[in-house]
Amino acid sequence: MFKHRDYTLRYKGNSDVELILPNHKIVHDHPLIEQTSFSVLVWNIFKQKRRDCITVLEQFASQSKLILLQEAQTTSQLLNFIAAHNKLADHVPAYCFNDIFAGVMTITDSAPTQILSFREKEPFIRVPKSALITVYPIKNSIQKLLVANIHAINFSIGLKIYRQQMHMLLNYIKHHDGPVILAGDFNAWSRKRLNLLYNLTRSINLKPVNFAVDIRKTFLGRPLDFVFYRGLKLDAAKIINTAASDHNPLFVNFKMNLN
């Protein structure tokens, strides 16, 4: 494992993995958002433990401008998927086991202009959870799209560590002048966690995506996966029913809402 705490690993095509450190100069080829509408896939992929998870990604690769994964492991199958579709993946490892990194991963068609990585240790098991903020240019606009991908703390008593992790991301998001997507596995399995999540996101004008047929993964009767947004128009949203993970993917289509 690399010693620097705030690092991101980048995978692109058949190139060697690239280490992205804070203040790394990023060269981007073209705007990520070039059309008035785009789609986002959000999925806790369960460390690719189940068959057909890559098949599901294949089905949505061409439709999704952004793929936000949680519990993504750098297996050869996932890296081959990224290379085969000429995608770029930014990965924030929470931990490493047998030379395979695991954590949140944001997969796109082009490089962001800014990257911020976050890690927060689980209080009991001491294994970190990770989060990633990436910022992308928008064609014919001075504004940029901020995308936050999070896997929230799970095992904790009280809200202190959970709130701390949320604040790390939201402090950056609230100052962003442009559209925002915040999505991932929030582990909001208690009433207090869910209320805190809604209160914090509402305080910075983020709206939740609602699903007409809600088959999200739940624990103790509460959904774990969410998509929040600001400065965009929600066009359509659905949940994909699959046995390829213990979570169902969320597929959301947005329209640009720029002045």
C-alpha positions as CSV (number, residue, x, y, z in Angstrom):
1,M,0.0,0.0,0.0
2,F,1.3,3.5,-0.8
3,K,2.3,5.5,2.2
4,H,0.7,8.7,1.2
5,R,-2.8,8.9,2.6
6,D,-4.5,11.2,0.1
7,Y,-3.8,9.4,-3.1
8,T,-5.9,8.1,-6.0
9,L,-5.1,5.4,-8.5
10,R,-5.9,5.9,-12.1
11,Y,-6.5,3.2,-14.7
12,K,-6.8,4.1,-18.4
13,G,-6.8,1.7,-21.3
14,N,-3.8,-0.6,-21.3
15,S,-1.6,1.9,-19.6
16,D,0.2,1.3,-16.3
17,V,-1.7,2.4,-13.2
18,E,-1.0,6.1,-12.4
19,L,-0.6,7.5,-8.9
20,I,-2.5,10.8,-8.4
21,L,-1.3,12.8,-5.4
22,P,-2.8,16.1,-4.1
23,N,-1.9,19.1,-6.4
24,H,-1.2,16.7,-9.2
25,K,-1.4,18.5,-12.5
26,I,-4.2,16.9,-14.5
27,V,-4.4,17.1,-18.3
28,H,-7.9,16.5,-19.7
29,D,-8.6,15.9,-23.3
30,H,-12.2,17.1,-23.7
31,P,-15.3,17.9,-21.6
32,L,-17.0,15.0,-20.0
33,I,-20.5,16.5,-20.5
34,E,-21.0,17.3,-24.2
35,Q,-24.8,16.9,-24.6
36,T,-27.8,18.2,-22.8
37,S,-28.5,14.9,-21.1
38,F,-26.4,12.2,-19.6
39,S,-26.8,9.0,-17.5
40,V,-25.2,7.8,-14.3
41,L,-24.9,4.3,-12.9
42,V,-24.4,3.9,-9.2
43,W,-23.6,0.5,-7.7
44,N,-22.1,-1.3,-4.8
45,I,-20.6,-4.1,-6.7
46,F,-19.9,-6.3,-3.7
47,K,-16.2,-6.8,-4.4
48,Q,-17.2,-8.6,-7.7
49,K,-17.9,-11.7,-5.7
50,R,-20.9,-12.7,-7.8
51,R,-21.1,-13.9,-11.3
52,D,-22.4,-11.6,-14.0
53,C,-21.3,-8.3,-12.4
54,I,-19.1,-7.5,-15.3
55,T,-21.9,-8.5,-17.7
56,V,-24.2,-5.9,-16.0
57,L,-21.4,-3.2,-16.4
58,E,-21.1,-4.2,-20.1
59,Q,-24.8,-3.7,-20.6
60,F,-24.6,-0.1,-19.3
61,A,-21.1,0.9,-20.4
62,S,-22.2,2.8,-23.6
63,Q,-25.3,4.3,-21.9
64,S,-23.5,5.7,-18.8
65,K,-21.4,8.8,-18.9
66,L,-20.5,8.1,-15.3
67,I,-20.2,4.8,-13.4
68,L,-19.9,5.2,-9.7
69,L,-18.9,1.9,-8.0
70,Q,-18.5,1.1,-4.3
71,E,-16.5,-1.9,-3.1
72,A,-14.7,-2.0,-6.5
73,Q,-11.7,-4.4,-6.5
74,T,-8.9,-4.0,-9.0
75,T,-9.4,-7.5,-10.4
76,S,-8.3,-8.4,-13.9
77,Q,-11.9,-8.7,-15.0
78,L,-12.8,-5.1,-14.0
79,L,-9.5,-3.6,-15.4
80,N,-10.1,-5.5,-18.6
81,F,-13.6,-4.0,-18.8
82,I,-12.2,-0.5,-18.3
83,A,-9.6,-1.1,-21.1
84,A,-12.0,-2.7,-23.5
85,H,-14.4,0.3,-23.4
86,N,-11.6,2.8,-23.4
87,K,-12.7,4.2,-20.1
88,L,-10.8,6.1,-17.4
89,A,-11.2,5.0,-13.8
90,D,-10.2,6.9,-10.7
91,H,-10.0,4.7,-7.7
92,V,-9.6,5.5,-4.0
93,P,-8.5,2.3,-2.3
94,A,-9.8,1.8,1.3
95,Y,-7.5,-1.2,1.7
96,C,-5.3,-3.7,-0.1
97,F,-5.4,-7.5,0.2
98,N,-3.3,-9.9,-1.9
99,D,-2.2,-7.0,-4.1
100,I,-5.8,-6.2,-5.0
101,F,-7.1,-2.7,-4.0
102,A,-10.7,-2.2,-2.9
103,G,-12.7,1.1,-2.6
104,V,-14.8,3.5,-4.5
105,M,-14.2,3.9,-8.2
106,T,-15.5,6.5,-10.6
107,I,-15.4,5.4,-14.3
108,T,-15.8,7.9,-17.1
109,D,-14.8,8.7,-20.7
110,S,-12.5,11.6,-19.9
111,A,-10.3,13.0,-17.1
112,P,-11.5,15.3,-14.4
113,T,-9.9,18.7,-13.8
114,Q,-9.7,18.1,-10.0
115,I,-9.6,15.1,-7.7
116,L,-10.0,14.8,-4.0
117,S,-9.8,11.5,-2.1
118,F,-11.1,10.7,1.4
119,R,-10.7,7.8,3.8
120,E,-12.3,7.3,7.2
121,K,-11.6,4.3,9.4
122,E,-14.4,2.1,10.7
123,P,-14.3,2.7,14.5
124,F,-14.4,-1.0,15.4
125,I,-13.0,-3.1,12.6
126,R,-10.5,-0.3,11.7
127,V,-10.8,-0.9,8.0
128,P,-11.4,2.4,6.1
129,K,-14.2,3.4,3.9
130,S,-13.3,5.7,1.0
131,A,-14.9,8.5,-1.0
132,L,-13.9,10.5,-4.1
133,I,-14.7,13.9,-5.5
134,T,-14.0,14.5,-9.2
135,V,-14.8,17.7,-11.1
136,Y,-15.4,17.7,-14.9
137,P,-15.6,20.4,-17.6
138,I,-18.9,21.0,-19.4
139,K,-19.0,21.9,-23.0
140,N,-19.9,25.5,-23.8
141,S,-20.0,26.4,-20.1
142,I,-17.8,28.0,-17.5
143,Q,-19.4,25.8,-14.9
144,K,-18.1,22.4,-14.0
145,L,-19.8,19.2,-12.8
146,L,-18.8,18.0,-9.3
147,V,-19.3,14.3,-8.7
148,A,-18.9,12.8,-5.2
149,N,-18.8,9.0,-4.9
150,I,-19.0,7.7,-1.3
151,H,-19.1,4.4,0.7
152,A,-20.1,5.5,4.1
153,I,-19.0,4.2,7.5
154,N,-21.0,1.2,8.6
155,F,-20.1,-0.1,12.0
156,S,-20.3,2.7,14.6
157,I,-22.1,3.6,17.8
158,G,-23.7,7.1,17.6
159,L,-23.3,9.5,14.8
160,K,-19.9,11.2,15.4
161,I,-17.8,9.3,12.9
162,Y,-20.6,9.1,10.3
163,R,-21.2,12.9,10.6
164,Q,-17.5,13.5,10.3
165,Q,-17.3,11.6,7.1
166,M,-20.3,13.4,5.6
167,H,-18.9,16.8,6.6
168,M,-15.6,16.1,4.8
169,L,-17.5,15.8,1.5
170,L,-20.2,18.3,2.0
171,N,-17.8,21.1,3.0
172,Y,-16.4,20.9,-0.5
173,I,-19.7,20.4,-2.2
174,K,-21.4,23.4,-0.6
175,H,-18.8,25.8,-2.1
176,H,-19.0,24.4,-5.6
177,D,-20.5,26.8,-8.2
178,G,-22.0,24.4,-10.6
179,P,-24.1,21.2,-10.9
180,V,-23.5,18.5,-8.3
181,I,-24.1,14.7,-8.0
182,L,-23.5,13.0,-4.7
183,A,-24.1,9.3,-4.8
184,G,-23.1,5.9,-3.4
185,D,-23.8,3.5,-0.5
186,F,-24.5,5.7,2.5
187,N,-25.2,2.9,5.0
188,A,-28.1,5.0,6.4
189,W,-29.6,2.0,8.2
190,S,-30.8,3.8,11.3
191,R,-33.5,6.5,11.7
192,K,-30.8,8.8,13.2
193,R,-28.4,8.3,10.3
194,L,-31.2,8.7,7.7
195,N,-32.4,11.9,9.3
196,L,-28.9,13.3,9.5
197,L,-28.2,12.4,5.9
198,Y,-31.4,14.2,4.7
199,N,-30.8,17.2,6.9
200,L,-27.1,17.6,5.8
201,T,-27.9,17.3,2.1
202,R,-30.9,19.6,2.4
203,S,-28.7,22.2,4.1
204,I,-26.7,22.6,0.9
205,N,-29.7,22.4,-1.4
206,L,-29.2,18.8,-2.6
207,K,-32.3,16.9,-3.7
208,P,-32.7,13.2,-3.4
209,V,-33.6,11.1,-6.5
210,N,-36.8,9.1,-5.8
211,F,-37.7,5.9,-7.5
212,A,-41.2,4.9,-8.6
213,V,-40.4,1.2,-8.1
214,D,-38.0,1.2,-5.1
215,I,-36.1,-2.0,-4.9
216,R,-32.9,-0.6,-3.4
217,K,-30.9,-2.7,-0.9
218,T,-32.3,-2.1,2.6
219,F,-31.1,-2.9,6.1
220,L,-33.5,-2.6,9.1
221,G,-36.1,-1.5,6.6
222,R,-34.1,1.6,5.3
223,P,-32.4,2.0,1.9
224,L,-28.6,2.2,1.8
225,D,-28.0,3.6,-1.7
226,F,-28.9,7.2,-2.7
227,V,-28.4,9.8,-5.4
228,F,-28.5,13.5,-4.5
229,Y,-28.2,16.3,-7.0
230,R,-28.2,20.1,-7.5
231,G,-28.2,22.3,-10.5
232,L,-29.5,19.6,-12.8
233,K,-33.0,18.4,-14.0
234,L,-34.0,14.9,-13.2
235,D,-35.2,13.2,-16.4
236,A,-35.6,9.5,-15.4
237,A,-34.6,7.1,-12.7
238,K,-34.8,3.4,-12.3
239,I,-33.4,0.5,-10.3
240,I,-32.0,-2.5,-12.0
241,N,-33.0,-5.8,-10.5
242,T,-30.0,-8.2,-10.5
243,A,-28.4,-11.0,-8.6
244,A,-25.0,-9.9,-9.7
245,S,-24.4,-8.1,-6.3
246,D,-26.1,-7.8,-2.9
247,H,-27.1,-4.3,-4.0
248,N,-29.2,-3.3,-7.1
249,P,-27.7,-0.6,-9.4
250,L,-29.3,2.8,-9.6
251,F,-29.6,4.2,-13.1
252,V,-30.4,7.9,-13.4
253,N,-30.7,10.3,-16.3
254,F,-30.1,14.0,-15.9
255,K,-30.6,17.0,-18.1
256,M,-28.3,20.0,-17.9
257,N,-29.9,23.1,-16.3
258,L,-27.3,25.8,-17.1
259,N,-27.9,29.5,-17.6
